[in-house]
Amino acid sequence: MAGYSVEERAAPHSLEYRLFFKDGRGRYISPFHDIPIYADGAENVFNMVVEVPRWTNAKMEIATKDPLNPIKQDVKKGKLRYVANVFPHKGYIWNYGAIPQTWEDPGHKDENTGCCGDNDPIDVCEIGSKVCSRGEVIKVKVLGTLALIDEGETDWKIIAINIEDPEADNYNDINDVRRMKPGYLEATVDWFRRYKVPDGKPENQFAFNGEFKGKDFAVNVIKSTHEHWKALIAKKTDGGEINCTNLTVSESPFCCSQECAKATVDAAPPCKAAHPIPPEVDKWFYYQKN
């Protein structure tokens, strides 16, 4: 896990559940702000924080508004969120997560999409063969990106592969995914288009008519969101409710002590056995494709 470890608090699949992060020396950190964006900047290899393992349904995410930004389960109208199984997709069809030290600024209109950012770190769909663990920090090679327009906001989806995947050397751009994993990119568009339909929402839209952009374009998008994050963490832009508490960004006014970080974790309930997943999460939804 590249020296990172996690500490669970409260029961998984409960409203109180939190997954806190530690660095290689056992110090509490923020996965949003303290894990570097690059695993290898010269090679454009990025760190990825895995929020949702492939095939699972619980909508886990970095809690951007909480101190230390632990992973928690998303909540809508007081209920824990699970993504529906929209046939033929079971849960998330990739390891899903985010690149640290990035931020899609809601005050910035994207020149490519004409829409503002979704106020989160940039999302990653990791397409390797290993099913990762929640909270795992992996090193990924970026291959391309899809521009989802989610309820009027720009929500980039980076397509990447774990550099430790046995086939990683064969993947260098988005066309390699099309060639080596036929149908996967089409399934990815279909997944994002329809995943909110079971909740009574319309199909999602895409910029570029749902076409994927290649590696160089994707890397530039990531670098742009890193610049927005730099302004956020230096308090040069208003982050609203975003919590910028960190332990390692020396020029940041939000830097805090390890004692302060430990007090945040200690205030969370102790780890407990997981709550059962509601049986309706296993339901399949069938739709005629438009």
MARVEX-346149 format. One line per 8 residues: number of its first residue (from 1); their letters; for each residue x, y, z of N, C-alpha, C, CB. Coordinates in steps of 0.1 Angstrom, whole numbers, plus 5000, padded with zeros to 4 digits. Glycine has a CB too. Layout:
<pts>
NUM	A	X/Y/Z/X/Y/Z/X/Y/Z/X/Y/Z; ...
</pts>
This chain:
<pts>
1	MAGYSVEE	5008/4988/5000/5000/5000/5000/5009/5013/5000/4991/5000/5012; 5021/5011/4994/5030/5023/4994/5032/5029/5007/5024/5033/4984; 5032/5021/5018/5035/5027/5031/5023/5033/5038/5045/5037/5030; 5012/5033/5032/5000/5039/5038/4992/5028/5044/4991/5047/5028; 4985/5031/5055/4976/5021/5062/4963/5029/5065/4982/5015/5074; 4953/5021/5069/4940/5027/5073/4935/5022/5086/4929/5023/5062; 4926/5030/5092/4921/5026/5106/4906/5028/5105/4927/5035/5117; 4898/5018/5107/4884/5018/5107/4878/5023/5120/4878/5005/5103
9	RAAPHSLE	4868/5031/5119/4860/5036/5131/4845/5034/5128/4863/5051/5134; 4838/5030/5139/4824/5026/5138/4822/5014/5129/4815/5038/5133; 4810/5011/5126/4806/4999/5118/4805/5002/5104/4793/4993/5124; 4812/4994/5095/4809/4996/5081/4794/4994/5077/4817/4985/5072; 4790/5002/5068/4776/5003/5064/4767/5009/5075/4770/4989/5060; 4773/5018/5082/4765/5026/5092/4768/5041/5089/4769/5023/5107; 4759/5050/5094/4761/5064/5091/4774/5069/5098/4749/5072/5097; 4778/5063/5108/4790/5068/5116/4803/5063/5110/4789/5064/5130
17	YRLFFKDG	4803/5053/5101/4815/5047/5096/4825/5057/5091/4812/5036/5086; 4838/5055/5094/4849/5063/5089/4861/5055/5087/4852/5076/5097; 4869/5057/5076/4881/5050/5074/4892/5061/5073/4880/5042/5061; 4900/5062/5084/4911/5072/5085/4924/5066/5079/4913/5076/5100; 4933/5075/5075/4945/5071/5068/4957/5075/5077/4946/5078/5055; 4968/5066/5076/4980/5069/5082/4992/5068/5072/4983/5059/5094; 5002/5075/5074/5014/5074/5065/5023/5062/5070/5022/5087/5065; 5034/5060/5064/5043/5049/5067/5049/5050/5081/5054/5049/5057
25	RGRYISPF	5048/5062/5087/5054/5063/5101/5042/5062/5111/5061/5076/5102; 5030/5059/5106/5019/5057/5116/5012/5070/5120/5024/5050/5128; 5015/5081/5113/5009/5094/5116/4996/5095/5108/5019/5105/5113; 4986/5101/5115/4973/5103/5108/4975/5114/5097/4962/5107/5118; 4969/5112/5086/4970/5122/5075/4956/5123/5068/4981/5117/5065; 4955/5133/5059/4944/5134/5050/4947/5127/5037/4940/5149/5048; 4938/5118/5032/4941/5112/5019/4939/5122/5008/4932/5100/5017; 4931/5132/5010/4928/5143/5000/4940/5152/4999/4916/5151/5005
33	HDIPIYAD	4946/5156/5010/4956/5167/5010/4971/5162/5012/4953/5177/5020; 4973/5151/5019/4986/5147/5023/4993/5137/5015/4986/5143/5037; 4985/5128/5008/4991/5119/4998/4994/5126/4986/4981/5107/4995; 5007/5125/4981/5011/5133/4969/5003/5129/4957/5026/5131/4967; 5001/5138/4948/4994/5135/4935/5002/5125/4927/4992/5148/4927; 5015/5127/4927/5024/5119/4919/5031/5108/4927/5035/5127/4912; 5030/5096/4921/5039/5085/4926/5053/5086/4919/5032/5071/4923; 5052/5090/4906/5064/5093/4898/5061/5104/4888/5069/5080/4891
41	GAENVFNM	5064/5116/4891/5061/5127/4883/5067/5127/4869/5065/5140/4890; 5080/5122/4868/5087/5122/4856/5080/5112/4846/5101/5117/4858; 5074/5102/4851/5067/5092/4843/5052/5094/4842/5070/5078/4848; 5047/5105/4848/5032/5107/4849/5025/5095/4855/5027/5110/4835; 5031/5090/4866/5024/5079/4874/5018/5086/4886/5034/5068/4878; 5005/5084/4888/4997/5091/4898/4994/5081/4909/4985/5098/4892; 4992/5087/4922/4986/5079/4932/4971/5080/4931/4990/5085/4946; 4965/5069/4935/4950/5068/4935/4946/5062/4948/4945/5059/4923
49	VVEVPRWT	4936/5068/4954/4930/5063/4967/4918/5056/4963/4927/5075/4977; 4917/5043/4965/4906/5034/4962/4895/5036/4972/4910/5019/4961; 4883/5041/4967/4872/5043/4976/4862/5032/4975/4865/5056/4972; 4861/5026/4963/4851/5015/4961/4857/5004/4953/4838/5021/4953; 4858/4992/4959/4864/4981/4952/4854/4976/4941/4866/4969/4962; 4859/4971/4930/4851/4966/4919/4841/4956/4924/4860/4960/4908; 4829/4956/4918/4817/4948/4920/4809/4951/4933/4822/4933/4921; 4814/4960/4941/4807/4964/4953/4797/4976/4950/4816/4968/4965
57	NAKMEIAT	4788/4978/4959/4777/4988/4956/4777/5000/4966/4764/4981/4958; 4783/4999/4978/4783/5010/4987/4790/5022/4981/4789/5006/5001; 4784/5033/4981/4790/5045/4975/4798/5052/4985/4778/5055/4970; 4811/5047/4986/4821/5053/4995/4828/5064/4989/4830/5042/5000; 4832/5074/4997/4839/5085/4991/4847/5093/5002/4830/5095/4984; 4858/5099/4997/4865/5108/5006/4856/5119/5011/4878/5114/4999; 4855/5120/5024/4846/5130/5031/4853/5144/5030/4843/5126/5045; 4851/5151/5020/4858/5164/5017/4855/5175/5028/4854/5169/5004
65	KDPLNPIK	4843/5173/5035/4839/5184/5044/4843/5180/5059/4825/5186/5043; 4849/5168/5061/4852/5164/5074/4867/5166/5077/4848/5149/5076; 4871/5168/5090/4885/5169/5093/4892/5156/5090/4887/5173/5108; 4904/5157/5084/4912/5146/5079/4906/5138/5067/4915/5136/5091; 4894/5142/5063/4888/5137/5050/4889/5121/5050/4896/5142/5038; 4883/5115/5060/4883/5100/5060/4873/5095/5049/4879/5094/5073; 4874/5083/5045/4864/5077/5036/4851/5074/5044/4869/5064/5029; 4840/5078/5039/4827/5075/5045/4817/5071/5034/4822/5086/5054
73	QDVKKGKL	4806/5065/5038/4796/5062/5029/4787/5074/5026/4787/5050/5033; 4784/5077/5013/4776/5088/5010/4762/5086/5015/4775/5090/4994; 4755/5097/5018/4742/5097/5024/4733/5106/5016/4742/5102/5039; 4721/5101/5013/4711/5110/5006/4698/5108/5013/4709/5105/4991; 4693/5120/5018/4680/5121/5025/4680/5111/5037/4668/5117/5016; 4692/5111/5044/4693/5104/5057/4696/5089/5055/4681/5105/5065; 4697/5084/5043/4699/5070/5040/4712/5068/5033/4688/5064/5031; 4719/5057/5037/4732/5053/5031/4729/5050/5016/4738/5041/5038
81	RYVANVFP	4739/5055/5008/4737/5053/4993/4745/5040/4988/4742/5065/4986; 4737/5033/4980/4743/5022/4973/4739/5024/4958/4737/5008/4978; 4749/5021/4949/4746/5022/4935/4738/5010/4931/4758/5024/4926; 4728/5012/4922/4720/5001/4918/4727/4992/4908/4707/5007/4911; 4722/4980/4907/4727/4971/4896/4719/4973/4884/4727/4956/4901; 4724/4981/4875/4716/4983/4862/4721/4973/4852/4718/4998/4857; 4713/4963/4849/4717/4952/4841/4725/4956/4828/4705/4943/4837; 4736/4950/4825/4742/4938/4831/4753/4941/4841/4748/4929/4820
89	HKGYIWNY	4753/4953/4847/4764/4958/4855/4761/4955/4870/4767/4973/4854; 4771/4948/4877/4770/4945/4891/4778/4955/4899/4774/4930/4894; 4771/4964/4906/4779/4974/4913/4788/4983/4904/4787/4968/4924; 4799/4987/4910/4809/4994/4902/4817/4984/4894/4819/5002/4912; 4820/4988/4881/4826/4978/4872/4841/4980/4870/4819/4979/4858; 4847/4988/4879/4861/4991/4880/4864/4993/4895/4866/5003/4871; 4877/4993/4899/4880/4999/4912/4879/5014/4910/4895/4995/4916; 4872/5020/4919/4868/5034/4917/4874/5042/4929/4852/5036/4917
97	GAIPQTWE	4879/5054/4925/4885/5062/4936/4888/5076/4931/4897/5056/4942; 4899/5082/4937/4902/5096/4934/4917/5098/4934/4896/5105/4944; 4922/5108/4927/4936/5112/4927/4937/5123/4938/4941/5117/4913; 4946/5121/4948/4948/5131/4958/4953/5144/4953/4957/5125/4969; 4952/5154/4961/4957/5168/4957/4952/5173/4944/4972/5167/4957; 4939/5169/4941/4932/5175/4929/4919/5180/4934/4930/5164/4918; 4913/5190/4927/4900/5195/4931/4893/5201/4919/4902/5206/4942; 4881/5197/4916/4873/5202/4905/4865/5214/4911/4863/5191/4899
105	DPGHKDEN	4871/5226/4908/4866/5238/4914/4852/5242/4909/4876/5250/4911; 4842/5243/4918/4829/5247/4914/4827/5261/4909/4819/5244/4925; 4838/5269/4912/4838/5283/4907/4845/5285/4894/4844/5292/4918; 4850/5274/4888/4857/5275/4876/4849/5268/4865/4871/5269/4877; 4846/5275/4854/4839/5270/4843/4849/5263/4834/4831/5280/4835; 4848/5250/4832/4857/5242/4823/4856/5246/4809/4854/5227/4825; 4867/5249/4803/4867/5254/4789/4863/5243/4779/4881/5259/4785; 4865/5231/4783/4861/5220/4774/4846/5216/4775/4869/5208/4777
113	TGCCGDND	4840/5218/4787/4826/5213/4789/4816/5224/4790/4826/5204/4801; 4821/5236/4794/4812/5248/4796/4805/5247/4809/4802/5248/4785; 4809/5237/4818/4802/5235/4831/4813/5237/4842/4795/5222/4832; 4809/5240/4854/4818/5242/4865/4821/5228/4872/4812/5251/4876; 4831/5228/4880/4835/5215/4886/4825/5211/4897/4849/5217/4893; 4827/5198/4901/4817/5192/4910/4822/5192/4925/4815/5177/4906; 4833/5200/4928/4837/5203/4942/4843/5191/4948/4825/5207/4950; 4848/5181/4940/4855/5169/4946/4868/5167/4940/4846/5157/4943
121	PIDVCEIG	4877/5158/4946/4889/5154/4939/4885/5147/4926/4897/5145/4948; 4894/5146/4916/4891/5140/4903/4889/5125/4905/4902/5143/4893; 4879/5119/4898/4876/5105/4899/4884/5096/4890/4861/5103/4897; 4886/5084/4894/4894/5074/4886/4887/5061/4885/4908/5073/4892; 4886/5055/4873/4882/5042/4871/4894/5034/4868/4871/5041/4860; 4898/5025/4877/4910/5017/4875/4906/5003/4869/4918/5015/4888; 4912/4999/4858/4907/4988/4850/4915/4975/4851/4906/4992/4835; 4924/4975/4860/4932/4963/4861/4925/4951/4866/4944/4965/4871
129	SKVCSRGE	4931/4939/4867/4924/4927/4870/4922/4925/4885/4932/4915/4864; 4931/4931/4893/4930/4929/4908/4918/4937/4914/4943/4933/4915; 4910/4930/4922/4900/4938/4930/4907/4944/4942/4888/4928/4934; 4907/4957/4942/4915/4964/4953/4906/4964/4966/4919/4978/4949; 4913/4969/4977/4906/4971/4989/4902/4985/4991/4915/4966/5001; 4891/4988/4999/4888/5001/5002/4899/5008/5010/4875/5002/5011; 4903/5020/5006/4914/5027/5013/4928/5023/5008/4914/5023/5027; 4929/5014/4999/4942/5011/4993/4947/5023/4985/4941/4998/4984
137	VIKVKVLG	4960/5025/4986/4966/5036/4977/4975/5029/4967/4975/5046/4986; 4971/5030/4954/4978/5023/4944/4984/5034/4934/4969/5014/4936; 4994/5029/4926/5000/5038/4916/4994/5034/4903/5016/5036/4916; 4990/5044/4896/4983/5042/4883/4989/5049/4871/4968/5045/4884; 4988/5043/4860/4991/5049/4847/4979/5054/4840/4999/5039/4837; 4978/5067/4837/4966/5073/4831/4965/5069/4816/4966/5088/4833; 4953/5066/4811/4951/5062/4798/4942/5071/4790/4946/5048/4797; 4933/5078/4797/4923/5086/4790/4913/5092/4800/4916/5079/4779
145	TLALIDEG	4903/5098/4794/4892/5104/4803/4879/5105/4796/4897/5117/4808; 4869/5105/4803/4855/5107/4799/4849/5119/4806/4846/5094/4801; 4842/5128/4799/4837/5140/4806/4822/5138/4808/4840/5152/4797; 4819/5134/4820/4805/5133/4825/4800/5147/4829/4804/5123/4836; 4788/5149/4825/4781/5161/4829/4770/5156/4839/4774/5170/4818; 4772/5158/4852/4764/5152/4862/4756/5163/4869/4772/5144/4873; 4743/5163/4865/4734/5174/4871/4740/5188/4869/4731/5171/4886; 4745/5190/4856/4750/5203/4853/4764/5206/4857/4741/5213/4858
153	ETDWKIIA	4771/5196/4863/4785/5199/4868/4795/5190/4860/4786/5196/4883; 4807/5195/4858/4817/5188/4851/4822/5177/4861/4829/5197/4846; 4823/5165/4857/4827/5154/4866/4836/5145/4857/4815/5146/4872; 4849/5148/4856/4858/5140/4848/4860/5126/4854/4872/5147/4847; 4860/5116/4845/4863/5102/4849/4876/5098/4842/4851/5093/4846; 4887/5097/4850/4900/5093/4845/4900/5077/4843/4911/5098/4854; 4904/5073/4832/4906/5058/4830/4921/5055/4832/4901/5054/4815; 4924/5046/4841/4938/5043/4844/4940/5028/4847/4942/5052/4856
161	INIEDPEA	4952/5024/4848/4955/5010/4852/4966/5010/4862/4959/5002/4839; 4965/5001/4872/4975/4999/4882/4988/4995/4876/4970/4988/4893; 4999/5002/4879/5012/4999/4873/5017/4985/4877/5022/5009/4876; 5011/4979/4888/5015/4966/4892/5007/4955/4885/5014/4964/4907; 4997/4959/4877/4989/4949/4869/4998/4942/4860/4977/4956/4861; 4997/4928/4858/5006/4921/4849/5006/4925/4835/5002/4906/4850; 4994/4932/4831/4994/4936/4817/4996/4951/4815/4980/4933/4811; 5000/4958/4826/5001/4973/4825/5010/4978/4814/5006/4978/4839
169	DNYNDIND	5021/4971/4811/5030/4975/4801/5023/4976/4787/5042/4966/4800; 5013/4968/4785/5006/4968/4772/4996/4980/4770/4998/4955/4770; 4994/4987/4781/4984/4998/4781/4991/5012/4782/4974/4997/4792; 4990/5020/4771/4997/5033/4771/4988/5044/4767/5009/5033/4762; 4976/5041/4761/4966/5052/4757/4953/5045/4757/4970/5058/4744; 4943/5053/4754/4929/5049/4755/4926/5038/4744/4919/5061/4754; 4933/5039/4733/4930/5029/4722/4935/5015/4726/4937/5034/4709; 4944/5015/4735/4949/5001/4740/4938/4995/4748/4961/5003/4748
177	VRRMKPGY	4930/5003/4755/4918/4997/4762/4908/4992/4752/4912/5008/4772; 4905/5000/4742/4896/4996/4732/4900/4982/4725/4894/5007/4721; 4913/4981/4723/4918/4969/4716/4919/4957/4725/4932/4972/4710; 4923/4959/4737/4926/4948/4746/4914/4944/4755/4938/4951/4755; 4905/4953/4757/4893/4950/4765/4881/4955/4758/4894/4957/4779; 4878/4948/4746/4867/4953/4738/4854/4953/4746/4865/4944/4725; 4846/4964/4744/4834/4966/4751/4834/4973/4765/4828/4952/4754; 4846/4974/4771/4848/4979/4784/4845/4994/4784/4862/4977/4790
185	LEATVDWF	4850/5001/4774/4848/5016/4774/4833/5019/4771/4857/5023/4763; 4827/5011/4762/4812/5013/4759/4804/5010/4772/4808/5004/4748; 4808/5000/4779/4801/4996/4792/4803/5008/4802/4806/4983/4798; 4814/5014/4802/4817/5025/4811/4808/5037/4808/4832/5030/4810; 4806/5040/4796/4797/5051/4792/4783/5047/4796/4798/5054/4777; 4779/5035/4793/4765/5030/4796/4763/5031/4812/4763/5016/4791; 4773/5027/4819/4772/5027/4834/4769/5041/4839/4785/5021/4840; 4778/5051/4835/4776/5064/4839/4763/5071/4834/4788/5073/4836
193	RRYKVPDG	4759/5067/4822/4747/5073/4817/4735/5069/4825/4745/5068/4802; 4735/5056/4830/4722/5051/4835/4722/5048/4850/4719/5038/4828; 4733/5051/4857/4734/5047/4871/4724/5054/4881/4748/5048/4876; 4719/5066/4877/4710/5073/4885/4695/5071/4881/4713/5088/4885; 4693/5064/4870/4679/5062/4866/4671/5054/4876/4679/5054/4852; 4676/5044/4883/4668/5037/4893/4663/5046/4904/4676/5026/4899; 4670/5058/4906/4666/5067/4916/4656/5077/4911/4678/5075/4922; 4651/5075/4899/4641/5084/4893/4646/5096/4886/4631/5088/4904
201	KPENQFAF	4660/5096/4884/4666/5107/4877/4668/5104/4862/4680/5110/4884; 4669/5115/4854/4672/5112/4840/4686/5107/4837/4670/5125/4832; 4688/5102/4825/4701/5097/4821/4711/5109/4822/4701/5091/4807; 4723/5106/4825/4734/5116/4825/4738/5119/4811/4746/5111/4834; 4744/5131/4810/4749/5136/4797/4764/5136/4797/4743/5150/4793; 4770/5137/4785/4785/5138/4784/4789/5149/4775/4790/5124/4779; 4801/5155/4778/4807/5163/4768/4813/5155/4757/4818/5173/4774; 4816/5160/4746/4823/5153/4734/4814/5141/4729/4837/5148/4738
209	NGEFKGKD	4801/5142/4731/4792/5131/4727/4796/5118/4733/4792/5130/4712; 4801/5118/4745/4804/5106/4752/4817/5099/4747/4793/5096/4751; 4825/5106/4739/4838/5100/4734/4849/5103/4744/4841/5107/4720; 4858/5093/4745/4869/5093/4754/4880/5102/4748/4874/5079/4757; 4887/5109/4756/4899/5116/4752/4911/5108/4756/4899/5131/4758; 4922/5110/4750/4934/5102/4752/4942/5106/4764/4943/5103/4740; 4954/5100/4765/4962/5101/4777/4967/5115/4779/4974/5092/4776; 4972/5122/4769/4978/5135/4771/4967/5145/4775/4984/5140/4758
217	FAVNVIKS	4955/5144/4769/4944/5153/4773/4941/5150/4788/4932/5150/4764; 4940/5137/4792/4936/5134/4805/4947/5139/4815/4935/5119/4807; 4960/5138/4812/4970/5142/4821/4969/5158/4823/4984/5139/4816; 4966/5165/4812/4964/5179/4813/4952/5183/4822/4963/5185/4800; 4942/5175/4821/4930/5178/4830/4934/5176/4844/4918/5168/4826; 4941/5165/4847/4945/5162/4861/4954/5174/4866/4953/5149/4862; 4964/5178/4858/4973/5189/4862/4965/5202/4865/4983/5192/4851; 4955/5204/4857/4946/5216/4859/4939/5215/4873/4936/5218/4848
225	THEHWKAL	4934/5203/4876/4927/5202/4889/4937/5202/4901/4919/5189/4889; 4950/5199/4898/4960/5200/4908/4963/5215/4911/4973/5193/4904; 4963/5223/4901/4965/5238/4903/4953/5244/4911/4966/5245/4889; 4941/5239/4908/4929/5244/4916/4931/5239/4931/4916/5238/4910; 4936/5227/4933/4938/5222/4947/4948/5231/4954/4942/5208/4947; 4959/5234/4946/4970/5243/4953/4964/5256/4957/4981/5245/4942; 4955/5262/4949/4949/5275/4954/4940/5273/4966/4941/5281/4942; 4933/5261/4966/4924/5258/4977/4932/5256/4990/4916/5245/4974
233	IAKKTDGG	4943/5248/4990/4950/5245/5002/4958/5257/5007/4959/5233/4999; 4961/5266/4998/4969/5278/5002/4959/5290/5006/4978/5283/4991; 4946/5287/5006/4936/5297/5009/4936/5309/4999/4937/5302/5023; 4939/5306/4987/4939/5316/4976/4926/5316/4969/4951/5314/4966; 4918/5306/4972/4904/5305/4966/4895/5301/4977/4903/5296/4954; 4882/5304/4976/4873/5300/4987/4868/5286/4985/4861/5310/4987; 4871/5277/4994/4866/5263/4993/4853/5261/4999/4876/5254/4999; 4846/5271/5004/4833/5269/5010/4834/5259/5022/4823/5263/5000
241	EINCTNLT	4827/5248/5022/4827/5239/5033/4838/5228/5032/4813/5231/5033; 4846/5229/5022/4857/5219/5021/4866/5220/5033/4865/5221/5008; 4870/5209/5039/4879/5209/5050/4893/5207/5045/4875/5198/5061; 4902/5216/5048/4915/5216/5043/4926/5212/5053/4919/5229/5037; 4921/5208/5065/4931/5203/5075/4941/5193/5069/4924/5197/5087; 4954/5196/5071/4964/5187/5066/4976/5187/5075/4969/5191/5051; 4985/5178/5073/4997/5177/5082/5010/5179/5075/4997/5164/5089; 5010/5180/5062/5023/5180/5054/5025/5192/5044/5024/5167/5047
249	VSESPFCC	5014/5199/5042/5016/5210/5031/5021/5222/5038/5002/5212/5024; 5034/5224/5038/5040/5234/5047/5035/5248/5045/5055/5234/5044; 5032/5252/5032/5028/5266/5030/5013/5268/5032/5031/5270/5015; 5006/5258/5037/4992/5259/5039/4988/5264/5053/4985/5245/5037; 4979/5274/5053/4974/5279/5066/4966/5269/5074/4967/5292/5064; 4962/5258/5067/4954/5248/5074/4962/5236/5080/4944/5242/5064; 4975/5238/5080/4984/5227/5086/4981/5225/5101/4999/5230/5083; 4980/5213/5105/4977/5211/5120/4987/5201/5125/4963/5206/5122
257	SQECAKAT	4987/5199/5138/4997/5190/5145/4991/5176/5145/4999/5195/5160; 5001/5167/5148/4997/5153/5149/4987/5151/5161/5009/5144/5150; 4989/5158/5172/4981/5158/5184/4966/5161/5180/4986/5167/5195; 4965/5172/5172/4952/5176/5167/4945/5165/5159/4953/5190/5159; 4953/5159/5150/4948/5149/5141/4944/5137/5149/4959/5145/5130; 4952/5133/5159/4949/5121/5167/4936/5124/5175/4960/5118/5177; 4934/5136/5180/4922/5139/5187/4909/5138/5178/4922/5154/5193; 4911/5141/5165/4900/5139/5156/4896/5125/5155/4903/5145/5142
265	VDAAPPCK	4906/5116/5153/4903/5102/5152/4898/5096/5165/4916/5094/5148; 4904/5100/5176/4899/5095/5189/4885/5099/5192/4908/5100/5200; 4880/5109/5186/4866/5114/5189/4856/5105/5181/4865/5128/5185; 4861/5098/5171/4852/5089/5164/4849/5076/5171/4858/5085/5150; 4837/5070/5170/4833/5058/5177/4843/5047/5174/4819/5053/5174; 4845/5037/5183/4854/5026/5180/4849/5017/5169/4857/5018/5193; 4858/5010/5163/4855/5000/5152/4845/4990/5157/4868/4994/5146; 4835/4986/5149/4826/4976/5153/4823/4967/5141/4812/4982/5157
273	AAHPIPPE	4817/4956/5143/4813/4946/5132/4804/4953/5122/4806/4934/5138; 4806/4949/5110/4798/4956/5099/4783/4953/5101/4803/4951/5085; 4775/4963/5097/4761/4962/5097/4758/4954/5084/4754/4976/5097; 4747/4946/5084/4743/4939/5072/4739/4949/5061/4731/4929/5075; 4742/4945/5048/4739/4953/5037/4724/4950/5034/4748/4950/5024; 4715/4960/5032/4701/4958/5029/4699/4948/5017/4694/4971/5027; 4690/4939/5018/4688/4929/5008/4684/4936/4994/4677/4919/5011; 4678/4947/4995/4674/4954/4982/4686/4958/4973/4664/4965/4985
281	VDKWFYYQ	4698/4959/4980/4710/4963/4972/4713/4953/4961/4721/4964/4982; 4708/4940/4963/4711/4930/4953/4701/4930/4941/4711/4916/4960; 4691/4938/4942/4681/4939/4931/4687/4943/4918/4670/4948/4935; 4682/4937/4907/4686/4941/4893/4676/4951/4887/4688/4929/4884; 4681/4960/4880/4672/4970/4873/4674/4968/4858/4674/4985/4877; 4663/4967/4850/4664/4964/4836/4657/4976/4828/4657/4951/4832; 4664/4981/4818/4659/4992/4810/4661/4989/4796/4665/5005/4814; 4652/4994/4787/4654/4995/4773/4664/5006/4771/4641/4997/4765
289	KN	4675/5003/4764/4684/5014/4761/4679/5023/4750/4698/5008/4756; 4680/5036/4752/4675/5046/4742/4684/5046/4730/4674/5060/4748
</pts>
